[in-house]
Amino acid sequence: MKGFRFPEALQPIADAIRPRDIAFFHGSLDPKKLSFGENLIIKGLKAPTGDFRDEVAITAWATTIADTLKQKVQPHAR
């Protein structure tokens, strides 16, 4: 996302847990699930509504993390 910066207030948490990766995915915005006031704001901002999630990208990212974790946790040989 153009111009996205990691939230400064969350940096101490990221430093403490040291995430292997941070990813940004688009979400969905369904006006039917919003209150009247929220819909006014969305209309005023002319925010696009719809489902913008990329399931393939999300699954690929999650699979990469799962595969890495599986490699890190090897069963002990008996």
VMD Tcl script that draws the C-alpha trace (Angstrom):
set ca {
  {0.00 0.00 0.00}
  {1.50 3.25 -1.11}
  {2.61 5.38 1.81}
  {1.86 2.77 4.47}
  {4.01 2.99 7.58}
  {4.06 0.60 10.50}
  {2.13 2.25 13.37}
  {4.63 3.88 15.71}
  {2.54 2.98 18.78}
  {2.80 -0.72 17.88}
  {6.57 -0.73 17.34}
  {7.38 -1.71 20.97}
  {5.14 -4.77 20.62}
  {6.78 -5.76 17.33}
  {10.21 -5.28 18.93}
  {9.20 -7.53 21.84}
  {7.78 -10.38 19.77}
  {10.14 -9.95 16.79}
  {7.76 -11.12 14.04}
  {9.35 -13.02 11.19}
  {7.18 -11.19 8.71}
  {4.55 -8.47 8.60}
  {2.07 -8.41 5.75}
  {-0.71 -6.05 4.76}
  {-3.84 -7.34 3.08}
  {-6.86 -5.44 1.86}
  {-10.16 -6.26 3.52}
  {-13.82 -5.84 2.78}
  {-16.30 -3.07 3.41}
  {-19.97 -4.02 3.43}
  {-22.31 -1.04 3.89}
  {-25.06 -3.43 5.05}
  {-22.99 -4.21 8.15}
  {-22.38 -0.56 9.06}
  {-24.42 1.81 11.15}
  {-26.14 4.83 9.66}
  {-23.34 7.11 10.89}
  {-20.63 4.83 9.54}
  {-22.35 4.78 6.15}
  {-22.46 8.58 6.13}
  {-18.71 8.68 6.73}
  {-18.05 6.08 4.02}
  {-20.17 8.03 1.53}
  {-18.51 11.30 2.52}
  {-15.05 9.80 2.01}
  {-16.20 8.11 -1.21}
  {-14.54 4.94 0.06}
  {-14.87 1.94 -2.24}
  {-17.11 -0.80 -0.93}
  {-16.81 -4.49 -1.67}
  {-14.58 -7.43 -0.88}
  {-10.97 -6.68 -1.80}
  {-9.36 -9.65 -0.06}
  {-6.92 -11.67 -2.14}
  {-7.49 -15.20 -0.85}
  {-4.64 -16.63 -2.95}
  {-2.11 -14.15 -1.52}
  {-3.38 -14.63 2.03}
  {-3.23 -18.42 1.75}
  {0.26 -18.30 0.21}
  {1.54 -16.06 3.03}
  {-0.05 -18.25 5.73}
  {1.28 -21.44 4.10}
  {4.81 -20.03 4.05}
  {4.60 -19.26 7.76}
  {3.13 -22.69 8.55}
  {5.85 -24.44 6.53}
  {8.56 -22.47 8.35}
  {7.08 -23.34 11.72}
  {6.87 -27.03 10.80}
  {10.58 -26.99 9.91}
  {11.44 -25.37 13.26}
  {9.52 -27.96 15.31}
  {11.07 -31.28 14.44}
  {10.04 -34.33 16.51}
  {12.87 -35.74 18.59}
  {14.28 -39.04 17.39}
  {13.84 -41.91 19.84}
}
mol new
graphics top color blue
foreach p $ca { graphics top sphere $p radius 0.5 }
foreach p [lrange $ca 0 end-1] q [lrange $ca 1 end] { graphics top cylinder $p $q radius 0.2 }
display resetview
